Amino acid sequence: MAIEAGALFIDFASMYIDETALPMHQQVDVAKPRGANDSIQEPTVLLDDINDVFDWCIGQIDDDWSGEDRPDIRAMVTLAHRLDRLSVFENQLSAYTSVEDPMLAAIMCQCAPEQFTDQWQRRLNELTGVHD
């Protein structure tokens, strides 16, 4: 659940990257309720804060991608692809036979580098009962 929460933070925060933002720990320290007459401020976040959360989440995922329902890995692969950091999963790109989650296999079909897409498509077909 912590990985999924981190992934949600990254997903939402990536729309508000601003290199002039205060670091997240400082924003938390100065946070206070908005008054009735206060204007609404756009949230801002440093890319470093996003990368720190991403790195923490990646550090929590082991090399074992087995399991029929892996929303943690699905979320992180999707974000890694979006952030152009799929290289953190370099060891798992060819480990398609260990994947049991059809949704993860489908995501890998879309996100994996081209040299791996045929293998991921075959694995997805195996998991969903589709034959070539």
C-alpha positions, 0 to 999 in steps of 0.5 A, spaced: 500 500 500 505 504 501 508 503 494 501 505 491 501 511 495 507 513 493 505 512 486 499 516 487 503 522 489 508 521 483 502 521 479 499 527 481 505 531 483 508 530 476 503 535 474 506 541 478 513 540 477 516 547 479 524 548 480 522 554 485 518 550 489 520 549 497 522 542 498 516 538 500 519 537 508 519 545 508 512 545 505 509 540 510 513 545 516 509 551 513 503 548 512 496 551 515 489 551 513 487 556 508 483 562 510 476 564 507 479 570 504 485 566 502 486 565 494 487 558 492 495 556 490 497 552 485 501 546 488 508 546 486 513 540 487 521 539 486 523 534 481 528 531 486 522 530 491 518 526 486 525 522 484 526 521 492 519 518 492 520 514 486 527 511 488 524 509 495 518 505 492 523 502 487 527 500 493 521 496 496 520 492 490 524 486 490 526 482 483 520 477 484 514 479 480 510 473 481 503 473 484 496 474 480 495 481 482 501 486 482 498 493 482 505 495 486 509 493 480 504 495 475 504 502 478 511 503 478 512 500 471 507 505 468 511 511 472 518 509 470 516 509 463 512 516 463 519 518 467 523 515 462 526 511 468 524 504 465 532 502 466 531 501 473 527 494 471 532 492 467 533 485 470 526 484 470 525 486 462 526 479 460 523 475 466 516 475 463 515 467 465 515 469 472 509 474 471 502 471 473 499 478 473 495 479 466 495 486 467 502 487 468 504 483 462 499 488 458 503 494 461 509 491 459 507 490 452 506 497 452 512 499 456 518 495 455 523 496 449 521 494 442 526 488 443 522 485 449 515 486 446 514 480 442 516 476 449 511 480 453 505 479 448 506 471 448 506 471 456 500 475 456 497 471 451 499 465 455 496 468 461 489 470 458 488 463 454 489 467 447 493 463 442 497 465 436 
